[in-house]
Amino acid sequence: MTSLVIAEHNKGELVGATYNTIAAAVKLKADVHVLVAGDNCMVVAEQAAKAEGVNKVILVQDAELNHLTAEAITAVVMTKASDYEHILAGATTFGKNFIPRVAALLDMAQISDITAIESADTFVRPIYAGNAIATVQTKDSIKVITVRATGFDALATEGGNAEIEEQAYTSTSSSSRSAFVSQDLTVSERPELTAAKIIISGGRGMQSGENFHLLEKIADKLGAAIGASRAAVDAGFVPNDYQVGQTGKIVAPDLYIAVGISGAIQHLAGMKDSKVIVAINKDEEAPIFQIADYGLVADLFTALPELDNELA
């Protein structure tokens, strides 16, 4: 039995969620192969080969894979799929973009967002925004899975010595219905949201995007990432990639500070696994206080400057 992990990377290094996905694959007690697709990404393949638990890295390089559209990565995966019993990707924007296509083309059911593995065909996943946990068993010959990174502790990134096998890419550009046009990325020196040990998030209570500078000052002193609720993102306060929640990013930092966030069920689904939760809200009835380890009922425009001064 062999599992295939689809690597997510930024051309220069593996994204952290890939290591968590590898950890999930190892729990299947099978050989683990990692597929690295892209353009000029040997350095990424070498990183994957060093990861604990990896038996082989399959490298597919081509200029057409410089920007991995869903169609392009799906086409690469489909050429390998029949050789594996499990195909896994992180439950990130990258994974969610193409894994449903793979499942549909294979005519297999997708098992989404797993947080635990009971056996090779039985998996645990949250449903109803995390308010219930389902154990699902599949009889499909190929299990197509997305992995919630916070459910699996990443294995060591060094110490492995897997072989790297480079394979040719077969172009499918003539049949593709989409093409990469451009992308706008938020550039920040702060930690990536899903990998951060400390996160400070703002909600609708921040009132405007300009007020997020209050969070930025504290984040810089704590070495924290900045997040936001969907309400803040929908209001245009901050970019989409700040969003934490059921339809955003799932995080589980050591410390999560929720500022001006009421605690809608969709937001809680994305951060309630945090080890310590601190809530600052002037509404003492806000649902966020029900799950917070520490709560401060106060006006955030008073509390944040005071906190900033204390950290100075």
C-alpha positions in Angstrom: 0.0 0.0 0.0 1.3 3.4 -1.0 0.1 7.0 -0.4 0.7 10.0 -2.5 1.0 13.5 -0.9 0.6 16.5 -3.2 3.2 19.1 -2.1 2.2 22.7 -1.8 5.0 25.1 -2.3 5.9 28.6 -3.3 8.7 27.5 -5.7 11.4 28.1 -3.1 10.1 26.0 -0.2 7.4 23.7 1.0 4.4 25.2 2.7 4.1 24.1 6.3 0.8 22.3 5.7 2.6 19.8 3.5 4.6 18.5 6.4 1.3 18.0 8.4 -0.1 16.2 5.4 2.9 13.9 5.3 2.4 13.2 9.0 -1.2 12.1 8.2 0.0 9.9 5.4 2.6 8.2 7.7 -0.3 7.2 10.1 -1.7 5.1 7.2 1.2 2.8 7.8 2.1 2.8 4.1 5.0 4.0 1.9 4.7 7.7 1.4 5.5 9.3 -1.9 5.4 13.1 -2.4 4.6 14.7 -5.7 6.3 18.0 -6.4 5.0 19.8 -9.5 6.1 23.1 -10.8 8.8 24.9 -12.8 12.4 24.9 -11.6 11.6 23.4 -8.2 14.3 20.9 -7.5 15.1 22.7 -4.3 11.5 22.0 -3.1 11.9 18.3 -4.0 15.2 18.2 -2.0 13.3 19.6 1.0 10.6 17.0 0.6 13.2 14.2 0.4 14.6 15.3 3.8 11.3 15.1 5.5 10.8 12.3 8.0 8.6 9.5 6.8 9.0 10.2 3.0 10.1 7.2 0.9 10.2 8.8 -2.5 9.7 12.2 -4.1 8.3 12.4 -7.6 9.4 15.6 -9.4 7.5 16.9 -12.4 9.0 20.1 -13.8 7.9 22.2 -16.8 7.5 25.8 -17.7 3.8 25.3 -18.2 3.6 24.4 -14.5 5.1 27.7 -13.4 1.7 28.7 -12.1 -0.2 25.7 -10.9 -3.8 26.1 -12.1 -6.3 23.6 -10.9 -6.4 22.0 -14.3 -2.6 21.7 -14.6 -2.0 20.1 -11.2 -5.0 17.8 -11.7 -3.6 16.6 -15.0 -0.3 15.7 -13.3 -2.0 13.9 -10.4 -4.2 11.9 -12.8 -1.2 10.4 -14.5 -0.1 8.9 -11.2 -3.4 8.3 -9.4 -3.9 4.6 -10.4 -0.7 3.6 -8.6 -1.9 4.7 -5.2 -4.5 3.8 -2.6 -4.5 7.2 -0.9 -4.1 10.7 -2.5 -3.7 13.4 0.1 -3.4 17.2 0.0 -3.7 19.9 2.7 -7.1 21.4 3.3 -5.7 24.7 2.2 -6.8 27.0 -0.7 -4.4 25.0 -2.9 -5.7 21.6 -1.9 -9.4 22.7 -2.1 -8.8 24.1 -5.5 -7.9 20.8 -7.3 -8.7 17.8 -5.1 -12.4 17.8 -5.9 -11.4 17.6 -9.6 -9.2 14.6 -8.9 -12.0 12.9 -7.0 -14.6 13.6 -9.7 -12.3 12.3 -12.5 -11.6 9.1 -10.5 -15.3 8.8 -9.7 -14.3 8.5 -6.0 -15.9 10.2 -3.0 -13.7 13.0 -1.5 -13.1 12.8 2.2 -12.6 16.4 3.4 -10.7 18.0 6.2 -9.8 15.0 8.2 -8.4 15.4 11.7 -7.6 11.8 12.6 -7.1 8.4 11.0 -8.5 5.3 12.6 -7.5 2.9 9.8 -6.7 2.8 6.1 -10.3 3.3 5.2 -11.8 5.1 8.3 -11.3 8.7 9.0 -12.5 11.4 11.5 -13.6 14.8 10.3 -15.5 17.8 11.8 -19.0 18.6 10.5 -21.5 21.4 11.2 -18.7 24.0 11.6 -16.9 21.7 14.1 -19.9 21.3 16.4 -20.0 17.5 15.7 -17.4 15.0 14.8 -18.1 12.3 12.1 -16.2 9.0 11.7 -16.5 8.0 8.0 -15.5 4.8 6.3 -15.1 4.4 2.6 -15.0 1.4 0.3 -13.5 3.3 -2.6 -10.4 1.8 -4.1 -8.6 5.2 -4.1 -9.2 7.4 -1.1 -9.0 11.1 -2.0 -8.4 13.1 1.1 -7.8 16.7 2.3 -6.0 17.0 5.7 -6.6 19.7 8.3 -3.1 20.7 9.3 -4.0 21.4 12.9 -5.1 17.8 13.4 -1.6 16.3 12.8 1.7 17.4 14.3 4.3 17.8 11.6 7.2 15.3 11.6 10.8 16.4 11.5 11.8 18.4 8.4 15.3 17.0 8.5 16.7 13.5 8.7 15.0 11.8 5.8 16.9 10.6 2.7 14.2 9.7 0.1 15.1 9.2 -3.5 14.0 11.9 -6.0 12.6 10.5 -9.3 12.1 13.1 -12.0 9.3 12.3 -14.5 8.3 14.0 -17.7 5.3 16.3 -18.0 2.7 15.8 -20.7 1.2 19.1 -21.8 -2.5 19.5 -21.7 -2.6 23.2 -22.6 -4.5 22.6 -25.8 -7.5 21.3 -23.8 -7.4 23.6 -20.8 -10.2 26.1 -20.4 -8.4 28.4 -18.1 -5.0 30.2 -18.0 -3.1 32.1 -15.4 -3.4 35.8 -15.8 -2.0 37.5 -12.7 -1.9 37.3 -8.9 -1.8 39.9 -6.1 -0.1 38.6 -3.0 0.1 40.2 0.4 3.8 40.7 1.3 4.6 40.6 5.0 7.5 40.0 7.2 5.2 38.6 9.8 4.7 34.8 10.2 2.3 33.1 7.8 -1.1 32.8 9.4 -1.4 29.0 9.5 2.1 28.6 10.9 2.2 31.3 13.5 2.6 30.6 17.2 0.7 33.8 18.1 -2.1 35.4 16.2 -4.0 38.6 17.0 -7.2 39.0 15.0 -9.6 41.8 14.5 -13.3 41.8 13.8 -16.1 44.2 12.9 -15.5 46.0 16.1 -12.3 47.4 14.6 -14.6 49.7 12.6 -12.2 50.4 9.8 -9.1 49.0 8.1 -7.1 52.0 9.3 -7.7 50.9 12.9 -5.9 47.6 12.2 -2.6 49.5 12.8 -3.5 49.1 16.5 -3.1 45.3 16.0 0.0 45.7 13.9 1.9 47.5 16.6 1.1 44.7 19.1 1.8 42.0 16.5 5.2 43.3 15.8 6.1 43.3 19.5 4.8 39.7 20.0 6.1 38.3 16.7 2.5 37.5 15.8 0.5 37.1 12.6 -2.6 39.2 12.0 -5.9 37.6 11.3 -9.5 38.8 10.9 -13.1 37.6 11.0 -15.1 37.2 7.9 -17.1 40.3 8.8 -13.9 42.4 8.8 -12.9 40.9 5.5 -16.3 41.4 3.9 -16.3 45.0 5.1 -13.0 45.5 3.2 -11.0 46.3 6.3 -8.2 43.7 5.3 -7.4 41.3 2.5 -9.1 37.9 2.1 -5.9 36.0 3.2 -6.3 37.4 6.7 -9.6 35.5 7.2 -9.8 33.0 10.0 -12.8 30.7 10.1 -14.8 28.0 8.4 -14.5 29.7 5.0 -11.0 31.1 5.7 -8.0 29.6 7.3 -8.0 27.0 10.1 -5.4 27.9 12.8 -4.3 26.5 16.1 -1.6 28.8 17.6 -0.3 28.7 21.1 -2.0 32.1 21.7 -5.0 33.6 19.9 -6.1 37.1 20.7 -9.5 38.0 19.4 -10.2 41.7 19.3 -13.6 43.1 18.6 -14.8 39.6 17.4 -18.2 38.5 18.6 -17.6 34.9 18.1 -19.8 33.7 15.3 -19.9 29.9 14.9 -18.1 30.2 11.6 -15.2 32.0 13.1 -14.9 29.7 16.1 -14.6 26.8 13.7 -11.4 28.2 12.5 -9.6 29.0 15.8 -11.2 27.1 18.7 -8.3 24.6 18.8 -5.9 27.3 19.8 -4.1 26.4 23.1 -4.9 29.8 24.8 -7.6 32.1 23.7 -7.8 35.7 24.8 -10.9 37.8 24.0 -11.3 41.6 24.1 -14.8 42.8 23.5 -17.0 45.5 25.1 -20.1 43.2 24.9 -20.0 41.0 27.9 -22.6 38.7 26.3 -20.4 38.1 23.2 -20.2 34.3 22.4 -16.4 34.5 22.1 -16.2 34.7 25.9 -17.7 31.2 26.2 -14.6 29.6 24.7 -12.0 32.2 25.8 -9.5 31.2 28.5 -9.1 34.9 29.4 -11.7 37.6 28.6 -11.5 41.4 29.0 -14.7 43.3 28.8 -13.5 46.7 27.5 -13.5 49.2 24.7 -10.7 47.9 22.4 -9.7 51.5 21.5 -8.8 51.9 25.2 -7.5 48.4 25.8 -5.2 48.1 22.8 -3.1 51.2 23.5 -2.7 50.1 27.1 -1.6 46.7 26.0 0.8 48.3 23.6 2.3 50.4 26.4 2.7 47.3 28.6 4.6 45.5 25.9 7.0 48.4 25.3 
